[in-house]
Amino acid sequence: MTVTRPLPNHATNDSPLKHEELIHMYEGAMAHLAQARCGTPDEQKRYISTVVQILIHMKEKDPSNEDGTDLPTLYAYMIDRLSIAHCGMGMDPIDEVNWLLQNLKEISRGKKEPPP
């Protein structure tokens, strides 16, 4: 006879992130990216690592939206891009991730402003 057991639940908190939490996390990540742009190489790595930790948290806690948007995949993409910047291979990934976070923040607030 085969025994079946439910898969273990390793999540500590199954509740998705609230809009206010998301906006706060986007703002915090963007602030760290701004500091990374101005910092020394060691400071850049530290700030980028902090943003990666924020994105990992968001990826784990933010499920796909009802409209089919797969935010965890976007967060994983941003983590990949920041790994390039972490290796000292340019500022373009930092700028790109900052742009994506800014757009996500605006969408979360319910308004989309035209780019400058």
N, C-alpha and C positions, 0 to 999 in steps of 0.2 A: 504494500500500500504506500502510495506517495503522500508525503506530508507537505502541506503548503502553509507558508507563514507569510504574513504581510511584510512588505519591505520596511526596514527601519526608517524612521523619520529623523533625519539629522538636523533639520532646521530648528533653530532656537526660537524663531518668531515667524509664523506663517503669514502674518498680516502684511499686505502690500504697503508701500510707502504712500503717505498722504501728499497732496499737492504742496502743502506748506513745507513739508520735509524735503521734497524734491527740489523746490526752489532754493531752499537754504543750502542744500548739498551742491546744487549747480553753482550758486554764488561762491561757496567756499572753494570749490575746485577751480573756478575761474580766478579767484584771488591768489591761490597758490601758483597757478600758471603764470600770472602776471609777475609774481615774485621770481619765478624760475627764469623768466626772460631777462631779468636784470641781475641775476645772481652769478656768483662764481660757478665753475663747473661742479664743484662739490655741493654747493647750495642748490643748483639746478637739479641734481640727482635726488636730493632730499625732498624738494618740493614736488618733483615729478612722482616720486614714490608715494607721497601722500595722496596725490590725485589718483594714482592707480588704486590705492586702498579704498578711496571713496567710490570709484567706479566699480570695483569688485563688490563692495557692499550694495551698491545700487543694482548691479547685475543680478545678485542673489535675491534681492527683496522686491524687485519691480517686475511683475509678470507682463506678458504681452497685453496690449490694450485691446479693448473690445473691437476697435476698428481694424484689428489685424496687424497693428504696428508691433514689430518685434524689438522692443527697446533693449533687452538683454544682448541681442546680437550687435546692436549699435554700440553698447557699452564695451563689448568685447573688442570691437573694431578700434574704439578709442584707446583701449589698453594696449593693443598691438601698435598703434601709431606712437603712443608715448614711449613704448619700449625702444623705438628707434631714436627718439630724442634723448632718452636716458643713456644711450650708448654714445652720445655726443655727435650724432650725425645730422645736426642742423635744427633750426628753429621752426621749419615749416610744419612738422607734426604738432608742435605746441600751438601754433596759430590755428591749424585746422581743428584740433580738439576744442580749443577755446571758442571758435566759431560755432561748432556743433552744440556745445554747452549753452552758448548764448541763445541759439535758436530753440533749443529744448526748453530753456527757462521761459522764453517769451510764449511758446506754445502752452506751457504749463499754466501760465498766468491768463491764458485765454485771449491774448492779443498778439498779433504778428505785425511788428513794425517794419517798414521797408529798410533795407540795408543802407548805410551812409554812402 
